[in-house]
Amino acid sequence: MIARVPLDEGSLGGKMTAKTKFPESDWRSKYFSPDNLKKTLARVEKLKPVIPKNMNLPEAALRFILSNPTVSTTIAGMRKPEHVRQNIAVSDAGPLNADVLQALRKHRWDRTPQPWSD
């Protein structure tokens, strides 16, 4: 299985804030409408205490996905060579421990489709 969008279009990249804006021509301007951005960031904040101190948010997200034995790879967007190096290092780090996996699973979010996503 190939897992797509492991960083939730950037929300799990650790850099979005309530002031994040996308150009109108970027589809994320609709995806992260003010209401959805607020809800998304609130959920991301709840994740942070669960993540081990020696790990950042994108690494935790990628390792969470790669910890699933049915997933053979994931497709993460990368804009800089440093992102590529970081993601390769994550894939070599192995799965998360069972306690962290269990804690993260409690944060599952089944989103309701929005009118713009039809």
The first five atom37 places (N, CA, C, CB, O) and aatype in JSON, in Angstrom:
{
  "aatype": [12, 9, 0, 1, 19, 14, 10, 3, 6, 7, 15, 10, 7, 7, 11, 12, 16, 0, 11, 16, 11, 13, 14, 6, 15, 3, 17, 1, 15, 11, 18, 13, 15, 14, 3, 2, 10, 11, 11, 16, 10, 0, 1, 19, 6, 11, 10, 11, 14, 19, 9, 14, 11, 2, 12, 2, 10, 14, 6, 0, 0, 10, 1, 13, 9, 10, 15, 2, 14, 16, 19, 15, 16, 16, 9, 0, 7, 12, 1, 11, 14, 6, 8, 19, 1, 5, 2, 9, 0, 19, 15, 3, 0, 7, 14, 10, 2, 0, 3, 19, 10, 5, 0, 10, 1, 11, 8, 1, 17, 3, 1, 16, 14, 5, 14, 17, 15, 3],
  "atom_mask": [
    [1, 1, 1, 1, 1],
    [1, 1, 1, 1, 1],
    [1, 1, 1, 1, 1],
    [1, 1, 1, 1, 1],
    [1, 1, 1, 1, 1],
    [1, 1, 1, 1, 1],
    [1, 1, 1, 1, 1],
    [1, 1, 1, 1, 1],
    [1, 1, 1, 1, 1],
    [1, 1, 1, 0, 1],
    [1, 1, 1, 1, 1],
    [1, 1, 1, 1, 1],
    [1, 1, 1, 0, 1],
    [1, 1, 1, 0, 1],
    [1, 1, 1, 1, 1],
    [1, 1, 1, 1, 1],
    [1, 1, 1, 1, 1],
    [1, 1, 1, 1, 1],
    [1, 1, 1, 1, 1],
    [1, 1, 1, 1, 1],
    [1, 1, 1, 1, 1],
    [1, 1, 1, 1, 1],
    [1, 1, 1, 1, 1],
    [1, 1, 1, 1, 1],
    [1, 1, 1, 1, 1],
    [1, 1, 1, 1, 1],
    [1, 1, 1, 1, 1],
    [1, 1, 1, 1, 1],
    [1, 1, 1, 1, 1],
    [1, 1, 1, 1, 1],
    [1, 1, 1, 1, 1],
    [1, 1, 1, 1, 1],
    [1, 1, 1, 1, 1],
    [1, 1, 1, 1, 1],
    [1, 1, 1, 1, 1],
    [1, 1, 1, 1, 1],
    [1, 1, 1, 1, 1],
    [1, 1, 1, 1, 1],
    [1, 1, 1, 1, 1],
    [1, 1, 1, 1, 1],
    [1, 1, 1, 1, 1],
    [1, 1, 1, 1, 1],
    [1, 1, 1, 1, 1],
    [1, 1, 1, 1, 1],
    [1, 1, 1, 1, 1],
    [1, 1, 1, 1, 1],
    [1, 1, 1, 1, 1],
    [1, 1, 1, 1, 1],
    [1, 1, 1, 1, 1],
    [1, 1, 1, 1, 1],
    [1, 1, 1, 1, 1],
    [1, 1, 1, 1, 1],
    [1, 1, 1, 1, 1],
    [1, 1, 1, 1, 1],
    [1, 1, 1, 1, 1],
    [1, 1, 1, 1, 1],
    [1, 1, 1, 1, 1],
    [1, 1, 1, 1, 1],
    [1, 1, 1, 1, 1],
    [1, 1, 1, 1, 1],
    [1, 1, 1, 1, 1],
    [1, 1, 1, 1, 1],
    [1, 1, 1, 1, 1],
    [1, 1, 1, 1, 1],
    [1, 1, 1, 1, 1],
    [1, 1, 1, 1, 1],
    [1, 1, 1, 1, 1],
    [1, 1, 1, 1, 1],
    [1, 1, 1, 1, 1],
    [1, 1, 1, 1, 1],
    [1, 1, 1, 1, 1],
    [1, 1, 1, 1, 1],
    [1, 1, 1, 1, 1],
    [1, 1, 1, 1, 1],
    [1, 1, 1, 1, 1],
    [1, 1, 1, 1, 1],
    [1, 1, 1, 0, 1],
    [1, 1, 1, 1, 1],
    [1, 1, 1, 1, 1],
    [1, 1, 1, 1, 1],
    [1, 1, 1, 1, 1],
    [1, 1, 1, 1, 1],
    [1, 1, 1, 1, 1],
    [1, 1, 1, 1, 1],
    [1, 1, 1, 1, 1],
    [1, 1, 1, 1, 1],
    [1, 1, 1, 1, 1],
    [1, 1, 1, 1, 1],
    [1, 1, 1, 1, 1],
    [1, 1, 1, 1, 1],
    [1, 1, 1, 1, 1],
    [1, 1, 1, 1, 1],
    [1, 1, 1, 1, 1],
    [1, 1, 1, 0, 1],
    [1, 1, 1, 1, 1],
    [1, 1, 1, 1, 1],
    [1, 1, 1, 1, 1],
    [1, 1, 1, 1, 1],
    [1, 1, 1, 1, 1],
    [1, 1, 1, 1, 1],
    [1, 1, 1, 1, 1],
    [1, 1, 1, 1, 1],
    [1, 1, 1, 1, 1],
    [1, 1, 1, 1, 1],
    [1, 1, 1, 1, 1],
    [1, 1, 1, 1, 1],
    [1, 1, 1, 1, 1],
    [1, 1, 1, 1, 1],
    [1, 1, 1, 1, 1],
    [1, 1, 1, 1, 1],
    [1, 1, 1, 1, 1],
    [1, 1, 1, 1, 1],
    [1, 1, 1, 1, 1],
    [1, 1, 1, 1, 1],
    [1, 1, 1, 1, 1],
    [1, 1, 1, 1, 1],
    [1, 1, 1, 1, 1],
    [1, 1, 1, 1, 1]
  ],
  "atom_positions": [
    [[0.84, -1.17, 0.0], [0.0, 0.0, 0.0], [0.89, 1.24, 0.0], [-0.96, -0.01, 1.21], [1.92, 1.28, 0.66]],
    [[0.46, 2.23, -0.75], [1.14, 3.53, -0.8], [0.25, 4.53, -0.07], [1.43, 3.98, -2.28], [-0.91, 4.72, -0.44]],
    [[0.79, 5.17, 0.96], [0.03, 6.17, 1.72], [0.29, 7.56, 1.13], [0.42, 6.13, 3.23], [1.43, 7.98, 1.0]],
    [[-0.78, 8.24, 0.78], [-0.68, 9.59, 0.2], [-0.88, 10.64, 1.27], [-1.71, 9.77, -0.91], [-1.53, 10.4, 2.29]],
    [[-0.32, 11.8, 1.04], [-0.52, 13.01, 1.82], [-0.29, 12.78, 3.32], [-1.93, 13.53, 1.6], [-1.16, 13.09, 4.14]],
    [[0.87, 12.26, 3.68], [1.12, 11.94, 5.09], [1.22, 13.15, 6.0], [2.38, 11.15, 5.19], [1.09, 13.03, 7.22]],
    [[1.45, 14.32, 5.43], [1.57, 15.53, 6.25], [0.32, 16.4, 6.14], [2.81, 16.33, 5.84], [0.37, 17.6, 6.43]],
    [[-0.78, 15.81, 5.72], [-2.07, 16.5, 5.6], [-1.93, 17.83, 4.9], [-2.68, 16.7, 6.97], [-2.29, 18.88, 5.45]],
    [[-1.43, 17.8, 3.7], [-1.28, 19.0, 2.86], [-0.46, 20.08, 3.54], [-2.65, 19.55, 2.51], [-0.56, 21.26, 3.19]],
    [[0.37, 19.69, 4.52], [1.25, 20.64, 5.18], [0.92, 20.9, 6.63], [0.0, 0.0, 0.0], [1.76, 21.43, 7.36]],
    [[-0.27, 20.55, 7.08], [-0.63, 20.86, 8.46], [0.24, 20.11, 9.47], [-2.09, 20.55, 8.71], [0.42, 20.57, 10.6]],
    [[0.76, 18.95, 9.08], [1.64, 18.19, 9.98], [3.11, 18.47, 9.69], [1.35, 16.69, 9.85], [3.99, 17.76, 10.17]],
    [[3.36, 19.49, 8.91], [4.73, 19.91, 8.63], [5.32, 20.76, 9.74], [0.0, 0.0, 0.0], [6.53, 20.99, 9.79]],
    [[4.46, 21.24, 10.62], [4.92, 22.0, 11.77], [5.13, 23.49, 11.56], [0.0, 0.0, 0.0], [5.63, 24.17, 12.44]],
    [[4.76, 24.0, 10.39], [5.02, 25.42, 10.11], [3.77, 26.26, 9.94], [5.85, 25.53, 8.88], [3.86, 27.49, 9.87]],
    [[2.61, 25.66, 9.87], [1.39, 26.43, 9.67], [1.0, 27.14, 10.97], [0.24, 25.51, 9.2], [1.21, 26.63, 12.07]],
    [[0.42, 28.31, 10.8], [-0.09, 29.08, 11.92], [-1.47, 29.61, 11.54], [0.87, 30.24, 12.31], [-1.92, 29.42, 10.42]],
    [[-2.12, 30.26, 12.48], [-3.42, 30.85, 12.2], [-3.33, 31.94, 11.14], [-4.03, 31.42, 13.49], [-4.34, 32.32, 10.54]],
    [[-2.13, 32.45, 10.91], [-1.93, 33.5, 9.91], [-1.53, 32.95, 8.54], [-0.87, 34.47, 10.39], [-1.34, 33.73, 7.6]],
    [[-1.41, 31.64, 8.41], [-1.03, 31.04, 7.14], [-2.1, 31.34, 6.09], [-0.83, 29.5, 7.29], [-3.29, 31.12, 6.31]],
    [[-1.66, 31.83, 4.96], [-2.55, 32.13, 3.83], [-1.93, 31.55, 2.56], [-2.78, 33.68, 3.68], [-0.71, 31.56, 2.4]],
    [[-2.78, 31.06, 1.69], [-2.34, 30.55, 0.4], [-2.91, 31.43, -0.69], [-2.78, 29.07, 0.21], [-4.0, 31.99, -0.53]],
    [[-2.18, 31.58, -1.79], [-2.73, 32.36, -2.91], [-4.06, 31.77, -3.36], [-1.73, 32.41, -4.09], [-4.26, 30.56, -3.26]],
    [[-4.94, 32.6, -3.84], [-6.26, 32.14, -4.29], [-6.14, 31.05, -5.36], [-7.07, 33.31, -4.83], [-7.01, 30.18, -5.45]],
    [[-5.08, 31.1, -6.16], [-4.89, 30.1, -7.21], [-4.42, 28.75, -6.66], [-3.87, 30.62, -8.23], [-4.42, 27.76, -7.39]],
    [[-4.03, 28.69, -5.41], [-3.58, 27.46, -4.76], [-4.8, 26.78, -4.14], [-2.46, 27.74, -3.68], [-5.48, 27.4, -3.32]],
    [[-5.08, 25.54, -4.5], [-6.27, 24.84, -4.01], [-6.32, 24.77, -2.49], [-6.33, 23.45, -4.6], [-7.39, 24.61, -1.91]],
    [[-5.15, 24.88, -1.84], [-5.14, 24.84, -0.37], [-5.82, 26.06, 0.24], [-3.69, 24.75, 0.15], [-6.19, 26.03, 1.42]],
    [[-6.0, 27.12, -0.54], [-6.73, 28.28, -0.01], [-8.18, 27.91, 0.3], [-6.68, 29.45, -1.03], [-8.8, 28.51, 1.17]],
    [[-8.7, 26.91, -0.4], [-10.05, 26.41, -0.1], [-9.98, 25.31, 0.97], [-10.74, 25.86, -1.38], [-10.78, 25.29, 1.9]],
    [[-9.03, 24.42, 0.82], [-8.87, 23.31, 1.78], [-8.67, 23.86, 3.18], [-7.67, 22.41, 1.4], [-9.31, 23.41, 4.13]],
    [[-7.79, 24.84, 3.32], [-7.53, 25.46, 4.6], [-8.28, 26.79, 4.7], [-6.03, 25.67, 4.81], [-7.68, 27.84, 4.96]],
    [[-9.58, 26.71, 4.49], [-10.42, 27.89, 4.72], [-10.21, 28.32, 6.17], [-11.95, 27.58, 4.42], [-9.74, 27.51, 6.97]],
    [[-10.55, 29.54, 6.53], [-10.3, 29.97, 7.91], [-10.86, 29.0, 8.95], [-10.91, 31.33, 8.12], [-10.21, 28.72, 9.95]],
    [[-12.08, 28.48, 8.72], [-12.68, 27.56, 9.69], [-11.91, 26.24, 9.75], [-14.15, 27.29, 9.32], [-11.61, 25.74, 10.84]],
    [[-11.58, 25.68, 8.58], [-10.86, 24.41, 8.57], [-9.43, 24.58, 9.09], [-10.83, 23.83, 7.15], [-8.92, 23.68, 9.77]],
    [[-8.79, 25.68, 8.8], [-7.43, 25.92, 9.31], [-7.46, 25.97, 10.83], [-6.84, 27.23, 8.74], [-6.6, 25.38, 11.49]],
    [[-8.42, 26.67, 11.39], [-8.54, 26.77, 12.85], [-8.73, 25.4, 13.49], [-9.71, 27.7, 13.23], [-8.05, 25.06, 14.46]],
    [[-9.64, 24.61, 12.94], [-9.89, 23.26, 13.47], [-8.66, 22.37, 13.32], [-11.1, 22.62, 12.75], [-8.31, 21.61, 14.22]],
    [[-8.01, 22.48, 12.18], [-6.81, 21.67, 11.91], [-5.7, 22.01, 12.89], [-6.33, 21.87, 10.47], [-5.1, 21.11, 13.47]],
    [[-5.43, 23.28, 13.07], [-4.35, 23.7, 13.97], [-4.65, 23.3, 15.42], [-4.14, 25.21, 13.88], [-3.73, 22.95, 16.16]],
    [[-5.9, 23.34, 15.81], [-6.27, 22.91, 17.16], [-5.96, 21.43, 17.35], [-7.76, 23.17, 17.43], [-5.48, 21.02, 18.41]],
    [[-6.24, 20.64, 16.35], [-5.96, 19.2, 16.44], [-4.45, 18.93, 16.44], [-6.62, 18.45, 15.27], [-3.97, 18.06, 17.15]],
    [[-3.72, 19.69, 15.63], [-2.26, 19.55, 15.59], [-1.67, 19.87, 16.96], [-1.64, 20.47, 14.5], [-0.76, 19.18, 17.43]],
    [[-2.16, 20.91, 17.6], [-1.66, 21.28, 18.93], [-1.87, 20.17, 19.94], [-2.34, 22.56, 19.42], [-1.04, 19.96, 20.82]],
    [[-2.99, 19.45, 19.83], [-3.27, 18.33, 20.74], [-2.33, 17.16, 20.51], [-4.71, 17.87, 20.57], [-2.1, 16.36, 21.42]],
    [[-1.78, 17.05, 19.3], [-0.83, 15.98, 18.99], [0.54, 16.21, 19.63], [-0.67, 15.85, 17.48], [1.2, 15.26, 20.05]],
    [[0.95, 17.44, 19.69], [2.33, 17.78, 20.09], [2.77, 17.16, 21.41], [2.47, 19.26, 20.17], [3.9, 16.69, 21.49]],
    [[1.94, 17.15, 22.46], [2.4, 16.54, 23.72], [2.63, 15.03, 23.64], [1.4, 16.83, 24.79], [3.33, 14.46, 24.48]],
    [[2.04, 14.39, 22.65], [2.16, 12.93, 22.5], [3.47, 12.55, 21.81], [0.97, 12.38, 21.7], [3.97, 11.43, 21.96]],
    [[4.02, 13.48, 21.05], [5.22, 13.19, 20.25], [6.45, 13.17, 21.14], [5.39, 14.23, 19.12], [6.65, 14.08, 21.94]],
    [[7.29, 12.15, 21.01], [8.51, 12.08, 21.82], [9.36, 13.34, 21.67], [9.34, 10.85, 21.44], [9.4, 13.95, 20.59]],
    [[10.03, 13.72, 22.72], [10.82, 14.96, 22.76], [11.92, 15.01, 21.69], [11.46, 15.13, 24.13], [12.28, 16.09, 21.23]],
    [[12.44, 13.87, 21.29], [13.53, 13.83, 20.31], [13.04, 13.76, 18.87], [14.42, 12.64, 20.6], [13.8, 13.43, 17.96]],
    [[11.76, 14.08, 18.65], [11.15, 13.92, 17.33], [10.34, 15.17, 16.99], [10.25, 12.66, 17.28], [9.72, 15.77, 17.87]],
    [[10.35, 15.56, 15.72], [9.5, 16.68, 15.32], [8.19, 16.15, 14.73], [10.24, 17.59, 14.3], [8.03, 14.95, 14.51]],
    [[7.27, 17.05, 14.48], [5.95, 16.69, 14.0], [5.97, 15.94, 12.66], [5.11, 17.92, 13.86], [5.32, 14.9, 12.54]],
    [[6.71, 16.43, 11.64], [6.72, 15.68, 10.38], [7.31, 14.28, 10.53], [7.5, 16.45, 9.32], [6.82, 13.33, 9.93]],
    [[8.36, 14.15, 11.32], [8.95, 12.83, 11.52], [7.95, 11.9, 12.19], [10.23, 12.92, 12.37], [7.81, 10.74, 11.79]],
    [[7.25, 12.39, 13.19], [6.25, 11.56, 13.87], [5.15, 11.13, 12.91], [5.64, 12.32, 15.07], [4.73, 9.97, 12.92]],
    [[4.69, 12.05, 12.06], [3.63, 11.72, 11.11], [4.09, 10.64, 10.12], [3.19, 12.98, 10.34], [3.38, 9.68, 9.87]],
    [[5.28, 10.82, 9.59], [5.8, 9.84, 8.63], [6.05, 8.49, 9.29], [7.09, 10.35, 7.99], [5.71, 7.45, 8.73]],
    [[6.65, 8.5, 10.47], [6.91, 7.24, 11.16], [5.62, 6.55, 11.58], [7.8, 7.47, 12.38], [5.54, 5.32, 11.6]],
    [[4.61, 7.33, 11.93], [3.31, 6.75, 12.27], [2.77, 5.96, 11.08], [2.31, 7.85, 12.69], [2.35, 4.81, 11.23]],
    [[2.79, 6.57, 9.92], [2.28, 5.9, 8.72], [3.13, 4.68, 8.36], [2.25, 6.89, 7.54], [2.6, 3.62, 8.04]],
    [[4.44, 4.84, 8.43], [5.33, 3.73, 8.06], [5.35, 2.62, 9.11], [6.73, 4.25, 7.84], [5.87, 1.54, 8.85]],
    [[4.77, 2.88, 10.28], [4.67, 1.84, 11.32], [3.59, 0.83, 10.99], [4.4, 2.47, 12.68], [3.56, -0.27, 11.56]],
    [[2.69, 1.19, 10.09], [1.64, 0.27, 9.67], [2.26, -0.77, 8.75], [0.45, 1.02, 8.96], [2.8, -0.42, 7.7]],
    [[2.2, -2.05, 9.11], [2.87, -3.08, 8.3], [2.31, -3.23, 6.89], [2.77, -4.39, 9.0], [2.97, -3.81, 6.03]],
    [[1.11, -2.73, 6.64], [0.56, -2.83, 5.28], [1.06, -1.72, 4.36], [-0.96, -2.81, 5.33], [0.86, -1.79, 3.15]],
    [[1.7, -0.7, 4.93], [2.2, 0.42, 4.14], [3.65, 0.14, 3.74], [2.1, 1.75, 4.94], [4.51, -0.1, 4.58]],
    [[3.89, 0.18, 2.43], [5.25, -0.05, 1.96], [5.99, 1.25, 1.68], [5.23, -0.9, 0.71], [7.22, 1.3, 1.71]],
    [[5.23, 2.31, 1.4], [5.85, 3.62, 1.16], [4.8, 4.7, 1.33], [6.48, 3.69, -0.27], [3.6, 4.43, 1.39]],
    [[5.27, 5.92, 1.42], [4.37, 7.07, 1.51], [4.88, 8.16, 0.59], [4.25, 7.58, 2.97], [6.08, 8.26, 0.33]],
    [[3.97, 8.96, 0.11], [4.33, 10.04, -0.81], [4.2, 11.36, -0.06], [3.43, 10.03, -2.1], [3.1, 11.86, 0.16]],
    [[5.33, 11.9, 0.32], [5.35, 13.18, 1.04], [5.83, 14.27, 0.09], [6.26, 13.1, 2.31], [6.79, 14.07, -0.66]],
    [[5.17, 15.4, 0.12], [5.63, 16.53, -0.68], [6.93, 17.07, -0.12], [0.0, 0.0, 0.0], [7.09, 17.2, 1.09]],
    [[7.86, 17.39, -1.01], [9.17, 17.9, -0.58], [9.55, 19.05, -1.49], [10.27, 16.78, -0.59], [9.6, 18.89, -2.71]],
    [[9.81, 20.2, -0.9], [10.13, 21.39, -1.69], [11.62, 21.72, -1.68], [9.36, 22.57, -1.17], [12.08, 22.5, -2.51]],
    [[12.36, 21.13, -0.77], [13.78, 21.46, -0.64], [14.6, 20.17, -0.51], [14.03, 22.38, 0.59], [14.1, 19.17, 0.0]],
    [[15.85, 20.2, -0.96], [16.7, 19.01, -0.81], [16.8, 18.56, 0.66], [18.1, 19.29, -1.36], [16.91, 17.37, 0.93]],
    [[16.76, 19.5, 1.58], [16.83, 19.12, 3.0], [15.63, 18.29, 3.42], [16.93, 20.38, 3.87], [15.75, 17.4, 4.26]],
    [[14.46, 18.56, 2.83], [13.28, 17.75, 3.12], [13.5, 16.31, 2.66], [12.03, 18.34, 2.43], [13.11, 15.37, 3.35]],
    [[14.11, 16.16, 1.51], [14.4, 14.81, 0.99], [15.31, 14.07, 1.96], [15.05, 14.89, -0.42], [15.05, 12.92, 2.31]],
    [[16.38, 14.73, 2.4], [17.32, 14.09, 3.34], [16.62, 13.72, 4.65], [18.52, 15.03, 3.63], [16.83, 12.63, 5.18]],
    [[15.79, 14.62, 5.16], [15.08, 14.34, 6.41], [14.12, 13.15, 6.25], [14.29, 15.58, 6.87], [14.04, 12.29, 7.13]],
    [[13.42, 13.11, 5.14], [12.46, 12.03, 4.93], [13.15, 10.69, 4.75], [11.6, 12.32, 3.72], [12.64, 9.66, 5.19]],
    [[14.29, 10.68, 4.1], [15.06, 9.43, 3.97], [15.5, 8.95, 5.35], [16.3, 9.63, 3.03], [15.43, 7.76, 5.65]],
    [[15.96, 9.88, 6.17], [16.38, 9.51, 7.53], [15.22, 8.94, 8.33], [16.97, 10.73, 8.26], [15.39, 8.0, 9.1]],
    [[14.04, 9.5, 8.14], [12.85, 8.99, 8.84], [12.57, 7.56, 8.43], [11.63, 9.88, 8.56], [12.28, 6.72, 9.28]],
    [[12.66, 7.27, 7.15], [12.36, 5.91, 6.69], [13.35, 4.91, 7.26], [12.38, 5.85, 5.17], [13.03, 3.73, 7.42]],
    [[14.55, 5.36, 7.56], [15.56, 4.47, 8.14], [15.42, 4.32, 9.65], [16.94, 4.97, 7.81], [16.03, 3.43, 10.24]],
    [[14.62, 5.17, 10.28], [14.5, 5.18, 11.74], [13.65, 4.03, 12.28], [13.92, 6.49, 12.21], [13.75, 3.68, 13.45]],
    [[12.82, 3.46, 11.44], [11.99, 2.35, 11.88], [10.67, 2.8, 12.47], [0.0, 0.0, 0.0], [10.39, 4.0, 12.57]],
    [[9.85, 1.83, 12.87], [8.51, 2.16, 13.38], [8.57, 2.84, 14.75], [7.67, 0.89, 13.47], [9.56, 2.75, 15.47]],
    [[7.49, 3.51, 15.09], [7.34, 4.09, 16.42], [7.09, 2.99, 17.43], [6.2, 5.14, 16.44], [6.63, 1.9, 17.07]],
    [[7.39, 3.26, 18.69], [7.12, 2.23, 19.69], [5.61, 2.14, 19.93], [7.87, 2.53, 21.02], [4.85, 3.05, 19.6]],
    [[5.19, 1.04, 20.51], [3.77, 0.73, 20.66], [3.03, 1.78, 21.49], [3.6, -0.63, 21.31], [1.88, 2.1, 21.19]],
    [[3.66, 2.31, 22.52], [2.99, 3.32, 23.36], [2.7, 4.59, 22.58], [3.86, 3.64, 24.58], [1.61, 5.16, 22.69]],
    [[3.66, 5.04, 21.78], [3.46, 6.25, 20.98], [2.39, 5.99, 19.91], [4.81, 6.7, 20.31], [1.53, 6.84, 19.68]],
    [[2.45, 4.85, 19.27], [1.43, 4.51, 18.27], [0.03, 4.53, 18.87], [1.71, 3.13, 17.65], [-0.9, 5.09, 18.28]],
    [[-0.12, 3.94, 20.03], [-1.42, 3.89, 20.69], [-1.91, 5.31, 21.03], [-1.35, 3.03, 21.96], [-3.08, 5.62, 20.84]],
    [[-1.01, 6.14, 21.53], [-1.39, 7.52, 21.87], [-1.79, 8.31, 20.62], [-0.22, 8.23, 22.59], [-2.75, 9.07, 20.65]],
    [[-1.05, 8.13, 19.53], [-1.36, 8.85, 18.31], [-2.67, 8.38, 17.68], [-0.22, 8.7, 17.32], [-3.4, 9.18, 17.09]],
    [[-2.97, 7.11, 17.79], [-4.2, 6.58, 17.2], [-5.45, 7.25, 17.8], [-4.28, 5.06, 17.41], [-6.48, 7.33, 17.14]],
    [[-5.34, 7.72, 19.01], [-6.47, 8.39, 19.66], [-6.81, 9.71, 18.98], [-6.16, 8.63, 21.14], [-7.87, 10.29, 19.24]],
    [[-5.92, 10.2, 18.13], [-6.12, 11.49, 17.47], [-6.64, 11.34, 16.04], [-4.83, 12.26, 17.46], [-6.63, 12.31, 15.27]],
    [[-7.08, 10.16, 15.67], [-7.62, 9.94, 14.33], [-8.72, 10.95, 14.04], [-8.17, 8.5, 14.19], [-9.54, 11.26, 14.9]],
    [[-8.73, 11.47, 12.82], [-9.71, 12.47, 12.43], [-10.33, 12.08, 11.11], [-9.07, 13.87, 12.33], [-9.69, 12.16, 10.07]],
    [[-11.57, 11.65, 11.16], [-12.32, 11.35, 9.94], [-13.03, 12.63, 9.54], [-13.33, 10.15, 10.14], [-14.03, 13.0, 10.15]],
    [[-12.52, 13.28, 8.53], [-13.1, 14.57, 8.11], [-14.37, 14.38, 7.32], [-12.09, 15.35, 7.29], [-14.54, 13.41, 6.58]],
    [[-15.25, 15.32, 7.48], [-16.49, 15.36, 6.71], [-16.21, 16.09, 5.41], [-17.63, 16.05, 7.51], [-15.69, 17.21, 5.43]],
    [[-16.54, 15.48, 4.26], [-16.31, 16.18, 2.99], [-17.01, 17.53, 2.98], [-16.8, 15.32, 1.82], [-18.11, 17.69, 3.51]],
    [[-16.36, 18.48, 2.36], [-16.87, 19.84, 2.25], [-17.4, 20.07, 0.84], [-15.76, 20.88, 2.6], [-17.02, 19.35, -0.08]],
    [[-18.28, 21.05, 0.65], [-18.86, 21.29, -0.69], [-17.79, 21.52, -1.77], [-19.79, 22.5, -0.64], [-17.98, 21.11, -2.91]],
    [[-16.68, 22.16, -1.43], [-15.65, 22.43, -2.43], [-14.87, 21.19, -2.84], [-14.7, 23.48, -1.91], [-14.15, 21.2, -3.84]],
    [[-15.0, 20.1, -2.05], [-14.2, 18.9, -2.35], [-14.94, 17.91, -3.24], [-13.8, 18.21, -1.06], [-14.4, 16.85, -3.57]],
    [[-16.15, 18.22, -3.63], [-16.92, 17.29, -4.5], [-16.3, 17.15, -5.85], [-18.34, 17.77, -4.66], [-16.82, 16.41, -6.69]]
  ]
}
